[in-house]
């Protein structure tokens, strides 16, 4: 077949979190290209495949490698965690693809952490919600601050990606402070899930004030309810309005 690139979000990385469409794309690929950690996770389910890896912050190099392999007539899967179109590898690949090239690209939908994490907490995103990343590697924090404030003004529930890292350990606290300054109650219901769908998964529910004091990592997704989100039987519930 050849000259095909599948962009596949593998969810948390285990096969049971992948759709039949994702599994089919991997099985039809001659070569799998991805970040070291995600390749390691995928190898457990597809050990017979040929794999090529690159390290952190080498996303463009990964995309260029896929184009090279596809140009040579191979079918390639470019993998990432979660969903390929949500903070994933779909846009960088499509951006670097040469104009009018003869390589077919198929973006295969996956399960983003906002959905797999929300399911563990209950229903925190069951009304209007937004996704915001706290990583300022490519987005100025001033813009992130505007988006956080706008989410409070619009009373959106929120899924927060990349809440902290070794290089920016205080970003989550800064974000919580911004939300409270914008009018979110310090008692607003929040939650977070670490290592979603992997070993040592941990889910906790807390208030916004308590969240501001947590030390989390890059493998954690944070959930902030809207003004009507509440806890019942240990689950976060953001109302749809049926019982009002």
Residue frames as a rotation matrix with the C-alpha (Angstrom) as fourth column:
UNK 1
0.585 0.811 0.000 0.00
0.811 -0.585 0.000 0.00
0.000 0.000 -1.000 0.00
UNK 2
-0.334 -0.936 -0.116 2.48
0.937 -0.343 0.072 2.64
-0.107 -0.084 0.991 1.19
UNK 3
-0.795 -0.131 0.592 2.61
0.280 -0.945 0.167 6.43
0.537 0.299 0.788 1.16
UNK 4
0.382 0.918 0.102 0.17
0.172 -0.179 0.969 6.60
0.908 -0.353 -0.227 4.08
UNK 5
-0.850 -0.521 0.076 0.60
0.021 -0.178 -0.984 8.18
0.527 -0.834 0.162 7.49
UNK 6
0.325 0.887 -0.327 -1.85
0.508 0.128 0.852 7.38
0.798 -0.443 -0.409 10.25
UNK 7
-0.609 -0.423 0.671 -1.77
-0.365 -0.602 -0.710 9.84
0.704 -0.677 0.213 13.15
UNK 8
0.151 0.633 -0.760 -2.90
0.296 0.704 0.645 7.75
0.943 -0.322 -0.081 16.09
UNK 9
-0.215 -0.107 0.971 -3.68
-0.856 -0.457 -0.240 8.90
0.469 -0.883 0.007 19.62
UNK 10
-0.406 -0.049 -0.913 -3.27
0.035 0.997 -0.070 5.77
0.913 -0.060 -0.403 21.74
UNK 11
0.708 0.693 0.135 -5.11
-0.079 -0.113 0.990 7.08
0.702 -0.712 -0.026 24.81
UNK 12
0.735 -0.445 0.513 -3.29
-0.619 -0.128 0.775 6.10
-0.279 -0.886 -0.369 28.03
UNK 13
-0.206 -0.902 -0.379 -1.35
-0.979 0.190 0.078 3.49
0.002 0.387 -0.922 26.04
UNK 14
-0.684 0.000 0.729 -3.01
-0.205 0.960 -0.192 0.18
-0.700 -0.281 -0.657 26.86
UNK 15
-0.977 0.210 0.021 -4.83
0.088 0.317 0.944 -1.74
0.192 0.925 -0.328 24.14
UNK 16
-0.378 0.901 -0.213 -8.16
0.924 0.351 -0.152 -1.79
-0.062 -0.254 -0.965 25.99
UNK 17
0.014 0.345 -0.939 -8.32
0.298 -0.897 -0.325 2.01
-0.954 -0.275 -0.115 25.71
UNK 18
-0.805 -0.371 -0.463 -7.84
-0.322 -0.383 0.866 1.93
-0.498 0.846 0.189 21.93
UNK 19
0.291 0.936 -0.196 -10.63
-0.659 0.048 -0.751 1.83
-0.694 0.347 0.631 19.35
UNK 20
0.452 -0.056 0.890 -10.86
0.469 0.864 -0.184 -0.77
-0.759 0.500 0.417 16.58
UNK 21
0.968 -0.079 0.237 -9.94
0.166 -0.504 -0.848 1.98
0.186 0.860 -0.475 14.11
UNK 22
0.531 -0.819 0.218 -6.73
-0.843 -0.484 0.233 2.76
-0.085 -0.308 -0.948 16.02
UNK 23
0.154 -0.449 0.880 -5.80
-0.263 0.840 0.474 -0.90
-0.952 -0.305 0.011 16.33
UNK 24
0.731 0.183 0.658 -6.43
0.535 0.446 -0.718 -1.41
-0.425 0.876 0.227 12.62
UNK 25
0.909 -0.416 0.023 -4.17
-0.327 -0.747 -0.579 1.55
0.258 0.519 -0.815 11.72
UNK 26
0.219 -0.856 0.468 -1.34
-0.850 0.069 0.523 0.15
-0.480 -0.513 -0.712 13.85
UNK 27
0.232 -0.082 0.969 -1.76
0.094 0.994 0.062 -3.32
-0.968 0.077 0.238 12.37
UNK 28
0.856 0.157 0.493 -1.68
0.490 0.064 -0.869 -1.97
-0.168 0.986 -0.022 8.78
UNK 29
0.825 -0.558 -0.089 1.47
-0.564 -0.823 -0.067 0.09
-0.036 0.106 -0.994 9.41
UNK 30
0.589 -0.729 -0.348 4.94
0.301 0.598 -0.743 -1.04
0.750 0.333 0.572 8.39
UNK 31
-0.518 -0.839 -0.167 6.56
0.592 -0.211 -0.778 1.25
0.617 -0.502 0.606 10.95
UNK 32
0.678 0.671 -0.300 5.54
0.668 -0.392 0.633 3.01
0.306 -0.630 -0.714 14.17
UNK 33
-0.408 -0.792 0.455 7.12
0.479 -0.610 -0.631 6.38
0.777 -0.040 0.628 15.03
UNK 34
0.680 0.716 0.156 6.74
0.238 -0.418 0.877 8.03
0.693 -0.559 -0.455 18.42
UNK 35
0.216 -0.509 0.833 8.10
-0.837 -0.536 -0.111 9.43
0.503 -0.673 -0.542 21.65
UNK 36
-0.668 -0.668 -0.327 10.12
-0.434 0.708 -0.557 6.89
0.604 -0.230 -0.763 23.67
UNK 37
-0.798 0.352 0.489 7.58
-0.432 0.232 -0.871 6.46
-0.420 -0.907 -0.033 26.50
UNK 38
0.190 0.970 -0.152 4.57
-0.810 0.067 -0.583 5.93
-0.555 0.234 0.798 24.22
UNK 39
0.102 -0.262 -0.960 6.44
-0.773 0.586 -0.242 3.47
0.626 0.767 -0.142 22.02
UNK 40
-0.884 -0.462 0.067 7.34
-0.380 0.629 -0.679 1.49
0.272 -0.626 -0.731 25.13
UNK 41
-0.422 0.818 0.391 3.66
-0.537 0.122 -0.835 1.32
-0.730 -0.563 0.387 26.11
UNK 42
0.422 0.642 -0.640 2.55
-0.884 0.136 -0.446 0.29
-0.199 0.754 0.626 22.63
UNK 43
-0.381 -0.686 -0.620 5.20
-0.774 0.603 -0.191 -2.42
0.505 0.407 -0.761 22.30
UNK 44
-0.746 0.137 0.651 3.44
-0.449 0.619 -0.644 -4.40
-0.492 -0.773 -0.401 25.02
UNK 45
0.229 0.941 0.248 0.46
-0.253 0.304 -0.919 -4.88
-0.940 0.148 0.308 22.69
UNK 46
0.988 0.071 -0.136 2.21
-0.145 0.147 -0.979 -4.89
-0.049 0.987 0.155 19.29
UNK 47
0.441 -0.886 0.140 5.69
-0.198 0.055 0.979 -6.37
-0.875 -0.460 -0.151 19.91
UNK 48
0.192 -0.360 0.913 6.17
0.760 0.643 0.093 -7.55
-0.620 0.676 0.397 16.31
UNK 49
0.920 0.272 0.283 6.15
0.392 -0.682 -0.618 -4.05
0.025 0.679 -0.734 14.77
UNK 50
-0.168 -0.953 0.251 9.14
0.900 -0.252 -0.355 -1.98
0.401 0.166 0.901 13.66
UNK 51
0.783 0.448 -0.432 9.55
0.610 -0.692 0.388 1.07
-0.125 -0.566 -0.815 15.90
UNK 52
-0.268 -0.827 0.495 11.47
0.700 -0.520 -0.490 4.32
0.663 0.215 0.718 15.62
UNK 53
0.556 0.478 -0.680 11.66
0.831 -0.345 0.437 6.77
-0.026 -0.808 -0.589 18.51
UNK 54
-0.244 -0.625 0.742 12.73
0.296 -0.776 -0.557 10.30
0.924 0.084 0.374 19.35
UNK 55
-0.607 -0.095 -0.789 12.97
0.793 0.005 -0.610 12.04
0.062 -0.995 0.072 22.70
UNK 56
0.305 0.727 -0.615 11.10
0.794 -0.550 -0.257 14.93
-0.526 -0.410 -0.746 24.29
UNK 57
0.371 -0.013 -0.928 10.84
-0.139 -0.989 -0.042 18.22
-0.918 0.145 -0.369 22.34
UNK 58
-0.770 -0.623 -0.139 11.67
-0.261 0.109 0.959 16.52
-0.582 0.775 -0.247 19.02
UNK 59
0.083 0.949 0.305 8.16
0.136 0.293 -0.946 16.49
-0.987 0.120 -0.105 17.63
UNK 60
0.592 0.127 -0.796 9.03
-0.675 -0.461 -0.576 18.10
-0.440 0.878 -0.188 14.28
UNK 61
-0.507 -0.832 -0.223 11.88
-0.851 0.443 0.283 15.65
-0.136 0.333 -0.933 13.77
UNK 62
-0.578 0.399 0.712 9.36
0.042 0.886 -0.462 12.86
-0.815 -0.237 -0.528 14.38
UNK 63
0.519 0.832 -0.197 7.00
-0.090 -0.176 -0.980 14.28
-0.850 0.527 -0.016 11.75
UNK 64
0.277 -0.502 -0.819 9.79
-0.941 -0.316 -0.124 14.67
-0.196 0.805 -0.560 9.21
UNK 65
-0.766 -0.542 0.346 10.83
-0.503 0.840 0.204 11.06
-0.401 -0.018 -0.916 9.78
UNK 66
-0.109 0.825 0.555 7.28
0.207 0.565 -0.799 9.93
-0.972 0.028 -0.232 9.06
UNK 67
0.690 0.336 -0.641 7.18
-0.472 -0.464 -0.750 11.90
-0.549 0.820 -0.161 5.80
UNK 68
-0.231 -0.875 -0.426 10.53
-0.962 0.140 0.235 10.39
-0.146 0.464 -0.874 4.77
UNK 69
-0.762 -0.047 0.646 9.37
-0.146 0.984 -0.100 6.84
-0.631 -0.170 -0.757 5.50
UNK 70
0.264 0.944 0.199 6.04
0.169 0.158 -0.973 7.36
-0.950 0.291 -0.118 3.73
UNK 71
0.486 -0.156 -0.860 7.82
-0.775 -0.532 -0.341 8.88
-0.404 0.832 -0.380 0.71
UNK 72
-0.631 -0.770 -0.097 9.82
-0.755 0.581 0.304 5.64
-0.178 0.265 -0.948 0.51
UNK 73
-0.341 0.601 -0.723 6.55
-0.520 0.520 0.678 3.73
0.783 0.607 0.136 0.14
UNK 74
-0.842 -0.002 -0.539 5.94
0.391 0.686 -0.613 2.65
0.371 -0.727 -0.577 3.72
UNK 75
0.328 0.918 0.221 2.75
0.157 -0.284 0.946 2.85
0.932 -0.275 -0.238 5.71
UNK 76
-0.721 -0.688 -0.079 3.53
0.288 -0.195 -0.937 4.67
0.630 -0.699 0.339 8.94
UNK 77
0.557 0.798 -0.232 1.74
0.608 -0.201 0.768 5.32
0.566 -0.568 -0.597 12.21
UNK 78
-0.565 -0.600 0.567 2.77
0.006 -0.689 -0.725 8.47
0.825 -0.406 0.392 14.05
UNK 79
0.179 0.676 -0.715 1.65
0.717 0.407 0.565 7.88
0.673 -0.614 -0.412 17.62
UNK 80
-0.657 -0.287 0.697 1.03
-0.320 -0.732 -0.602 10.11
0.683 -0.618 0.389 20.61
UNK 81
-0.871 0.390 -0.299 -0.90
0.466 0.464 -0.753 9.75
-0.155 -0.796 -0.586 23.85
UNK 82
-0.392 0.797 -0.460 -4.55
-0.022 -0.508 -0.861 10.70
-0.920 -0.327 0.217 24.22
UNK 83
0.632 0.633 0.448 -6.19
0.533 0.066 -0.844 11.97
-0.563 0.772 -0.295 21.03
UNK 84
-0.215 -0.823 0.526 -4.03
0.956 -0.069 0.284 13.00
-0.198 0.564 0.802 18.06
UNK 85
-0.128 0.252 0.959 -6.05
0.588 -0.759 0.278 16.19
0.798 0.600 -0.051 17.55
UNK 86
0.904 0.375 0.205 -6.07
0.043 -0.557 0.830 17.38
0.425 -0.741 -0.520 21.18
UNK 87
0.558 -0.800 0.220 -2.59
-0.757 -0.382 0.530 18.68
-0.340 -0.462 -0.819 22.07
UNK 88
0.545 -0.285 0.789 -1.41
0.208 0.957 0.202 15.82
-0.812 0.054 0.581 19.85
UNK 89
-0.432 -0.899 0.073 0.66
0.190 -0.011 0.982 15.22
-0.882 0.438 0.175 16.74
UNK 90
0.267 0.597 0.757 -2.01
0.871 0.187 -0.454 15.86
-0.413 0.780 -0.470 14.08
UNK 91
0.957 0.194 -0.216 -1.38
0.103 -0.922 -0.373 19.58
-0.272 0.334 -0.902 13.59
UNK 92
0.195 -0.939 -0.284 2.46
-0.525 -0.344 0.779 19.50
-0.829 -0.003 -0.560 13.51
UNK 93
-0.414 -0.329 0.848 2.40
0.447 0.739 0.505 16.72
-0.793 0.588 -0.159 10.93
UNK 94
0.449 0.675 0.585 -0.16
0.855 -0.135 -0.500 18.47
-0.259 0.725 -0.638 8.72
UNK 95
0.835 -0.165 -0.526 1.80
-0.133 -0.986 0.097 21.73
-0.535 -0.011 -0.845 9.02
UNK 96
-0.087 -0.985 -0.147 5.11
-0.516 -0.082 0.853 20.29
-0.852 0.150 -0.501 7.83
UNK 97
0.109 0.175 0.979 3.61
0.584 0.785 -0.206 18.15
-0.804 0.594 -0.016 5.07
UNK 98
-0.858 -0.492 -0.149 4.80
0.165 -0.538 0.827 19.48
-0.487 0.684 0.543 1.67
UNK 99
-0.100 0.829 -0.550 2.21
-0.625 -0.482 -0.614 21.25
-0.774 0.283 0.566 -0.47
UNK 100
0.523 0.466 -0.714 0.50
-0.852 0.265 -0.452 18.98
-0.022 0.844 0.535 -3.02
UNK 101
-0.652 -0.750 0.109 2.41
-0.750 0.659 0.052 15.90
-0.111 -0.048 -0.993 -1.85
UNK 102
-0.082 0.616 -0.784 1.05
-0.632 0.576 0.518 12.45
0.770 0.538 0.342 -2.66
UNK 103
-0.915 -0.216 -0.342 1.11
0.131 0.642 -0.756 11.12
0.383 -0.736 -0.559 0.91
UNK 104
0.116 0.992 0.049 -2.30
0.023 -0.052 0.998 10.31
0.993 -0.115 -0.028 2.37
UNK 105
-0.911 -0.354 0.211 -2.79
-0.176 -0.130 -0.976 11.32
0.373 -0.926 0.057 6.01
UNK 106
0.116 0.940 -0.319 -5.49
0.191 0.294 0.936 9.82
0.975 -0.170 -0.146 8.20
UNK 107
-0.671 -0.227 0.706 -6.03
-0.595 -0.402 -0.696 11.37
0.442 -0.887 0.134 11.64
UNK 108
-0.223 0.542 -0.810 -7.42
0.316 0.827 0.466 8.58
0.922 -0.152 -0.356 13.81
UNK 109
0.187 0.355 0.916 -9.43
-0.646 -0.658 0.387 9.78
0.740 -0.664 0.106 16.85
UNK 110
-0.477 -0.387 -0.789 -8.49
0.360 0.733 -0.577 8.54
0.802 -0.560 -0.210 20.30
UNK 111
0.619 0.663 -0.421 -9.45
0.628 -0.097 0.772 9.06
0.471 -0.742 -0.476 23.94
UNK 112
-0.095 -0.652 0.753 -8.02
-0.080 -0.749 -0.658 12.28
0.992 -0.123 0.019 25.35
UNK 113
-0.781 -0.333 -0.529 -7.14
0.451 0.286 -0.846 12.50
0.433 -0.899 -0.073 29.07
UNK 114
-0.763 0.567 0.310 -10.03
-0.641 -0.728 -0.244 14.89
0.087 -0.385 0.919 29.67
UNK 115
0.198 0.898 -0.393 -12.45
-0.793 0.382 0.475 12.06
0.577 0.218 0.788 28.87
UNK 116
0.096 -0.202 -0.975 -10.65
0.244 0.954 -0.174 9.09
0.965 -0.221 0.141 30.42
UNK 117
-0.886 -0.448 -0.120 -9.86
0.244 -0.228 -0.943 11.09
0.395 -0.864 0.311 33.57
UNK 118
-0.542 0.764 0.351 -13.36
-0.801 -0.596 0.061 12.54
0.255 -0.248 0.935 33.86
UNK 119
0.229 0.654 -0.721 -14.82
-0.374 0.743 0.555 9.03
0.899 0.143 0.415 33.78
UNK 120
-0.352 -0.449 -0.821 -12.81
0.562 0.600 -0.569 8.10
0.749 -0.662 0.041 36.88
UNK 121
-0.999 -0.050 -0.008 -14.07
0.039 -0.656 -0.753 11.15
0.033 -0.753 0.657 38.78
UNK 122
-0.313 0.949 -0.025 -17.71
0.451 0.126 -0.884 10.81
-0.836 -0.288 -0.467 37.73
UNK 123
0.229 0.443 0.867 -19.16
0.970 -0.182 -0.163 13.49
0.086 0.878 -0.471 35.45
UNK 124
-0.092 -0.323 -0.942 -17.15
0.573 -0.791 0.215 16.71
-0.814 -0.520 0.258 35.92
UNK 125
-0.872 -0.298 -0.387 -17.41
-0.136 -0.613 0.778 17.74
-0.469 0.732 0.494 32.24
UNK 126
-0.552 0.700 0.453 -21.06
0.765 0.642 -0.058 16.93
-0.331 0.314 -0.890 31.66
UNK 127
0.719 0.657 -0.228 -21.99
0.463 -0.697 -0.548 20.47
-0.519 0.288 -0.805 30.60
UNK 128
0.867 -0.426 0.259 -20.08
-0.002 -0.523 -0.852 23.14
0.499 0.738 -0.455 28.63
UNK 129
0.706 -0.698 -0.119 -16.37
0.281 0.122 0.952 22.80
-0.650 -0.705 0.282 29.33
UNK 130
0.815 -0.536 -0.220 -12.97
-0.488 -0.433 -0.758 23.85
0.311 0.725 -0.614 28.02
UNK 131
0.687 -0.710 -0.156 -9.47
0.727 0.666 0.169 22.39
-0.016 -0.230 0.973 27.90
UNK 132
0.848 -0.476 0.231 -6.54
-0.443 -0.878 -0.183 24.57
0.290 0.053 -0.955 28.96
UNK 133
0.503 -0.775 -0.383 -2.86
0.717 0.621 -0.315 23.61
0.482 -0.116 0.868 29.07
UNK 134
0.950 -0.204 -0.235 -0.64
0.026 -0.699 0.715 25.29
-0.310 -0.685 -0.659 31.64
UNK 135
0.148 -0.936 0.320 2.49
0.853 0.284 0.437 24.60
-0.500 0.208 0.841 29.61
UNK 136
0.808 0.095 -0.582 4.07
-0.088 -0.956 -0.279 27.88
-0.583 0.276 -0.764 28.52
UNK 137
-0.156 -0.884 0.441 6.72
0.467 0.328 0.821 26.31
-0.870 0.334 0.362 26.29
UNK 138
-0.756 -0.079 0.650 4.91
0.652 -0.192 0.734 27.62
0.067 0.978 0.197 23.21
UNK 139
0.245 0.869 0.429 2.09
0.597 -0.484 0.639 29.69
0.764 0.100 -0.638 24.72
UNK 140
-0.640 -0.504 0.580 2.91
-0.100 -0.694 -0.713 32.81
0.762 -0.515 0.393 26.80
UNK 141
-0.682 0.381 -0.625 1.57
0.729 0.420 -0.540 32.53
0.057 -0.824 -0.564 30.33
UNK 142
-0.827 0.401 -0.393 -0.15
-0.269 -0.898 -0.349 35.91
-0.493 -0.183 0.850 29.86
UNK 143
-0.483 0.655 -0.582 -2.39
-0.720 0.081 0.689 34.25
0.498 0.751 0.433 27.26
UNK 144
-0.554 0.243 -0.796 -2.97
0.421 0.907 -0.017 31.23
0.718 -0.344 -0.605 29.50
UNK 145
-0.864 0.213 -0.457 -4.06
0.357 -0.381 -0.853 33.65
-0.356 -0.900 0.252 32.25
UNK 146
-0.671 0.642 -0.372 -6.60
-0.730 -0.659 0.179 35.28
-0.130 0.392 0.911 29.90
UNK 147
-0.388 0.512 -0.766 -8.04
-0.346 0.690 0.636 31.89
0.854 0.512 -0.091 29.03
UNK 148
-0.711 0.100 -0.696 -8.35
0.622 0.551 -0.556 30.90
0.328 -0.828 -0.454 32.69
UNK 149
-0.837 0.404 -0.368 -10.18
-0.069 -0.746 -0.662 34.11
-0.542 -0.529 0.653 33.51
UNK 150
-0.550 0.645 -0.530 -12.47
-0.802 -0.230 0.551 33.73
0.234 0.728 0.644 30.50
UNK 151
-0.552 0.319 -0.770 -13.37
0.156 0.947 0.280 30.21
0.819 0.034 -0.573 31.65
UNK 152
-0.767 0.285 -0.576 -14.47
0.593 -0.032 -0.805 31.60
-0.247 -0.958 -0.144 35.03
UNK 153
-0.738 0.493 -0.461 -16.44
-0.486 -0.862 -0.142 34.43
-0.467 0.119 0.876 33.42
UNK 154
-0.385 0.578 -0.719 -18.21
-0.757 0.247 0.604 31.90
0.527 0.778 0.343 31.17
UNK 155
0.096 0.350 0.932 -18.72
-0.897 0.435 -0.071 29.48
-0.431 -0.829 0.356 34.09
UNK 156
0.394 -0.072 -0.916 -17.14
-0.615 0.720 -0.322 26.62
0.683 0.690 0.240 32.18
UNK 157
0.849 -0.349 0.397 -16.02
-0.044 0.701 0.711 23.40
-0.527 -0.621 0.580 33.78
UNK 158
0.499 -0.758 -0.421 -12.35
-0.858 -0.365 -0.361 22.90
0.120 0.541 -0.832 32.95
UNK 159
0.877 -0.475 0.071 -9.88
0.459 0.873 0.167 20.15
-0.141 -0.114 0.983 32.20
UNK 160
0.716 -0.688 -0.118 -6.35
-0.671 -0.725 0.160 21.38
-0.196 -0.035 -0.980 32.88
UNK 161
0.865 -0.498 -0.068 -3.46
0.413 0.782 -0.466 19.68
0.285 0.375 0.882 31.08
UNK 162
0.004 -0.993 0.116 0.24
0.613 -0.089 -0.785 19.92
0.790 0.074 0.608 32.00
UNK 163
0.869 0.492 0.063 -0.42
0.260 -0.561 0.786 21.33
0.422 -0.666 -0.615 35.49
UNK 164
0.719 -0.673 0.171 3.22
-0.568 -0.429 0.702 21.23
-0.400 -0.602 -0.691 36.62
UNK 165
0.768 -0.597 -0.232 6.70
0.308 0.661 -0.684 20.01
0.562 0.454 0.692 35.80
UNK 166
0.269 -0.753 -0.600 10.18
0.940 0.071 0.333 20.23
-0.208 -0.654 0.728 37.30
UNK 167
-0.652 -0.599 0.465 10.81
0.718 -0.685 0.123 23.41
0.245 0.414 0.877 35.32
UNK 168
-0.596 0.530 0.603 7.56
-0.376 -0.848 0.373 25.11
0.709 -0.005 0.705 36.37
UNK 169
-0.740 0.226 -0.633 6.46
0.555 0.737 -0.385 23.66
0.380 -0.637 -0.671 39.72
UNK 170
-0.764 0.403 -0.503 4.34
0.236 -0.551 -0.800 26.69
-0.600 -0.731 0.326 40.64
UNK 171
-0.924 0.378 -0.056 2.09
-0.216 -0.397 0.892 26.90
0.315 0.837 0.448 37.56
UNK 172
-0.315 0.860 -0.402 -0.84
0.637 0.506 0.581 25.07
0.703 -0.073 -0.707 39.16
UNK 173
-0.228 0.191 -0.955 -0.83
0.884 -0.369 -0.285 27.35
-0.407 -0.909 -0.085 42.20
UNK 174
-0.893 -0.137 -0.429 -0.63
-0.029 -0.933 0.359 30.40
-0.449 0.333 0.829 39.92
UNK 175
-0.764 0.643 -0.049 -3.57
0.028 0.109 0.994 29.09
0.644 0.758 -0.101 37.90
UNK 176
-0.140 0.727 -0.672 -5.67
0.920 0.347 0.184 28.44
0.367 -0.593 -0.717 41.01
UNK 177
-0.467 -0.101 -0.879 -4.91
0.587 -0.779 -0.222 31.93
-0.662 -0.619 0.422 42.32
UNK 178
-0.982 0.108 -0.158 -5.94
-0.190 -0.640 0.745 33.44
-0.021 0.761 0.649 38.98
UNK 179
-0.500 0.841 -0.204 -9.21
0.399 0.433 0.808 31.51
0.768 0.323 -0.552 39.03
UNK 180
-0.054 0.465 -0.884 -10.03
0.997 -0.030 -0.077 32.66
-0.062 -0.885 -0.462 42.56
UNK 181
-0.697 -0.248 -0.673 -9.11
0.262 -0.962 0.083 36.25
-0.668 -0.118 0.735 41.75
UNK 182
-0.934 0.351 -0.060 -11.45
-0.167 -0.282 0.945 36.04
0.315 0.893 0.323 38.72
UNK 183
-0.263 0.890 0.373 -14.34
-0.938 -0.326 0.117 35.06
0.226 -0.319 0.920 40.97
UNK 184
0.091 0.260 -0.961 -14.21
-0.107 0.962 0.251 31.28
0.990 0.080 0.115 41.40
UNK 185
0.751 0.257 0.608 -15.02
-0.611 -0.079 0.788 30.30
0.250 -0.963 0.098 44.98
UNK 186
-0.356 -0.919 0.169 -12.20
-0.907 0.296 -0.298 28.74
0.224 -0.260 -0.939 46.98
UNK 187
-0.297 0.351 0.888 -14.72
-0.469 0.756 -0.456 25.97
-0.832 -0.552 -0.060 47.76
UNK 188
0.366 0.442 -0.819 -15.32
-0.929 0.125 -0.348 25.18
-0.051 0.888 0.456 44.07
UNK 189
0.634 -0.054 0.771 -15.19
-0.182 0.959 0.216 21.44
-0.752 -0.277 0.599 43.54
UNK 190
0.255 -0.662 -0.705 -12.12
-0.960 -0.086 -0.267 20.11
0.116 0.745 -0.657 41.75
UNK 191
0.812 -0.099 0.575 -10.43
-0.091 0.952 0.293 16.81
-0.576 -0.290 0.764 41.13
UNK 192
0.149 -0.781 -0.607 -7.32
-0.987 -0.149 -0.051 15.34
-0.051 0.607 -0.793 39.59
UNK 193
0.941 0.103 0.321 -6.25
-0.084 0.994 -0.073 11.99
-0.326 0.042 0.944 38.17
UNK 194
0.090 -0.982 -0.164 -2.65
-0.901 -0.150 0.407 10.81
-0.424 0.111 -0.899 37.98
UNK 195
-0.848 -0.526 0.068 -1.44
-0.429 0.755 0.496 8.08
-0.312 0.391 -0.866 35.58
UNK 196
0.124 0.989 -0.083 -4.82
-0.824 0.056 -0.564 7.68
-0.553 0.138 0.822 33.90
UNK 197
0.874 0.380 -0.303 -5.30
-0.486 0.707 -0.514 4.11
0.019 0.597 0.802 32.66
UNK 198
0.112 -0.906 -0.409 -1.78
-0.354 0.348 -0.868 3.09
0.928 0.242 -0.282 33.70
UNK 199
-0.010 -0.192 -0.981 -0.21
0.766 0.629 -0.131 1.50
0.643 -0.753 0.141 36.73
UNK 200
-0.595 -0.228 -0.771 -0.72
0.777 -0.409 -0.478 3.41
-0.207 -0.883 0.420 40.00
UNK 201
-0.340 0.596 0.728 -3.74
0.329 -0.650 0.686 5.39
0.881 0.473 0.025 38.78
UNK 202
-0.615 0.130 -0.778 -4.84
0.761 -0.158 -0.629 7.80
-0.205 -0.979 -0.002 41.50
UNK 203
-0.273 0.617 0.738 -7.97
0.388 -0.632 0.672 9.99
0.881 0.469 -0.067 41.55
UNK 204
-0.625 0.043 -0.779 -8.81
0.752 -0.232 -0.617 12.59
-0.207 -0.972 0.113 44.19
UNK 205
0.236 0.725 0.647 -11.56
0.633 -0.620 0.464 15.17
0.738 0.300 -0.605 44.73
UNK 206
-0.424 -0.433 -0.795 -10.81
0.876 -0.419 -0.238 18.43
-0.230 -0.798 0.557 46.54
UNK 207
0.706 0.582 -0.403 -11.66
0.478 -0.812 -0.336 22.14
-0.523 0.045 -0.851 46.69
UNK 208
0.743 -0.421 0.520 -10.00
0.312 -0.469 -0.826 24.79
0.592 0.776 -0.218 44.56
UNK 209
0.620 -0.523 0.585 -8.15
-0.753 -0.606 0.257 26.11
0.220 -0.600 -0.769 47.61
UNK 210
0.562 -0.404 0.722 -6.90
-0.233 0.760 0.607 22.61
-0.793 -0.509 0.333 48.45
UNK 211
0.802 -0.229 0.552 -5.89
0.590 0.450 -0.670 22.07
-0.095 0.863 0.496 44.82
UNK 212
0.805 -0.482 0.346 -3.69
-0.264 -0.814 -0.518 25.18
0.531 0.325 -0.782 44.93
UNK 213
0.362 -0.668 0.650 -1.53
-0.897 -0.061 0.437 23.45
-0.252 -0.741 -0.622 47.56
UNK 214
0.834 0.002 0.551 -1.10
0.048 0.996 -0.076 20.14
-0.549 0.090 0.831 45.73
UNK 215
-0.168 -0.910 -0.379 2.20
-0.733 -0.141 0.665 19.08
-0.659 0.389 -0.644 44.18
UNK 216
0.708 0.521 0.477 1.25
-0.030 0.697 -0.716 17.38
-0.705 0.493 0.509 40.92
UNK 217
-0.410 -0.907 0.099 3.17
-0.001 0.109 0.994 16.32
-0.912 0.407 -0.046 37.81
UNK 218
-0.594 0.080 -0.800 2.92
-0.765 -0.364 0.531 16.17
-0.249 0.928 0.278 34.02
UNK 219
-0.882 0.271 -0.386 1.15
0.061 0.877 0.477 12.81
0.468 0.397 -0.789 34.17
UNK 220
-0.579 0.701 -0.417 -1.80
0.621 0.048 -0.782 14.35
-0.529 -0.711 -0.463 36.01
UNK 221
-0.591 0.516 0.620 -4.95
0.352 -0.527 0.774 15.90
0.726 0.676 0.130 34.56
UNK 222
-0.905 0.239 -0.351 -6.84
0.234 -0.409 -0.882 18.42
-0.354 -0.881 0.314 36.69
UNK 223
-0.365 0.869 0.334 -10.58
0.674 -0.001 0.739 18.99
0.643 0.494 -0.585 36.63
UNK 224
-0.961 0.108 -0.256 -12.25
0.096 -0.736 -0.671 22.15
-0.261 -0.669 0.696 37.88
UNK 225
-0.309 0.929 0.204 -16.02
0.933 0.337 -0.124 22.17
-0.184 0.152 -0.971 38.13
UNK 226
-0.434 0.268 0.860 -18.30
0.228 -0.891 0.393 25.05
0.872 0.367 0.325 37.27
UNK 227
-0.690 0.109 0.716 -20.23
-0.614 -0.611 -0.499 26.97
0.383 -0.784 0.488 39.92
UNK 228
0.309 0.912 0.269 -22.86
-0.945 0.262 0.197 24.21
0.109 -0.315 0.943 40.17
UNK 229
-0.013 -0.389 -0.921 -20.59
-0.251 0.893 -0.374 21.16
0.968 0.227 -0.109 40.26
UNK 230
0.298 0.151 0.943 -21.09
-0.951 -0.032 0.306 19.11
0.076 -0.988 0.134 43.39
UNK 231
-0.754 -0.597 -0.273 -20.04
-0.539 0.800 -0.262 15.83
0.375 -0.051 -0.926 45.01
UNK 232
0.355 0.845 0.400 -22.35
-0.932 0.355 0.076 12.89
-0.077 -0.400 0.913 45.58
UNK 233
0.938 0.016 0.347 -21.35
-0.071 0.987 0.147 9.36
-0.340 -0.163 0.926 46.61
UNK 234
0.186 -0.979 0.082 -17.71
0.203 0.120 0.972 10.24
-0.961 -0.164 0.221 46.03
UNK 235
-0.167 -0.191 0.967 -18.24
0.973 0.126 0.193 11.44
-0.158 0.974 0.165 42.45
UNK 236
-0.750 -0.078 -0.657 -18.00
-0.003 -0.993 0.122 14.87
-0.662 0.094 0.744 40.84
UNK 237
-0.126 0.774 0.621 -21.22
0.950 0.274 -0.149 15.86
-0.285 0.571 -0.770 39.09
UNK 238
-0.899 -0.033 -0.436 -21.63
-0.091 -0.961 0.260 18.85
-0.428 0.274 0.861 36.80
UNK 239
-0.166 0.969 0.185 -25.36
0.219 0.219 -0.951 19.29
-0.962 -0.117 -0.248 36.28
UNK 240
-0.821 0.065 0.567 -27.03
0.567 -0.018 0.824 19.17
0.064 0.998 -0.022 32.89
UNK 241
-0.855 0.512 0.079 -30.16
-0.518 -0.848 -0.114 20.81
0.009 -0.138 0.990 34.32
UNK 242
-0.531 0.679 -0.506 -32.58
0.044 0.619 0.784 17.90
0.846 0.394 -0.359 34.14
UNK 243
-0.123 0.468 -0.875 -33.41
0.891 0.441 0.111 17.98
0.438 -0.766 -0.471 37.86
UNK 244
-0.923 -0.244 -0.297 -33.62
0.352 -0.847 -0.399 21.75
-0.154 -0.473 0.867 38.32
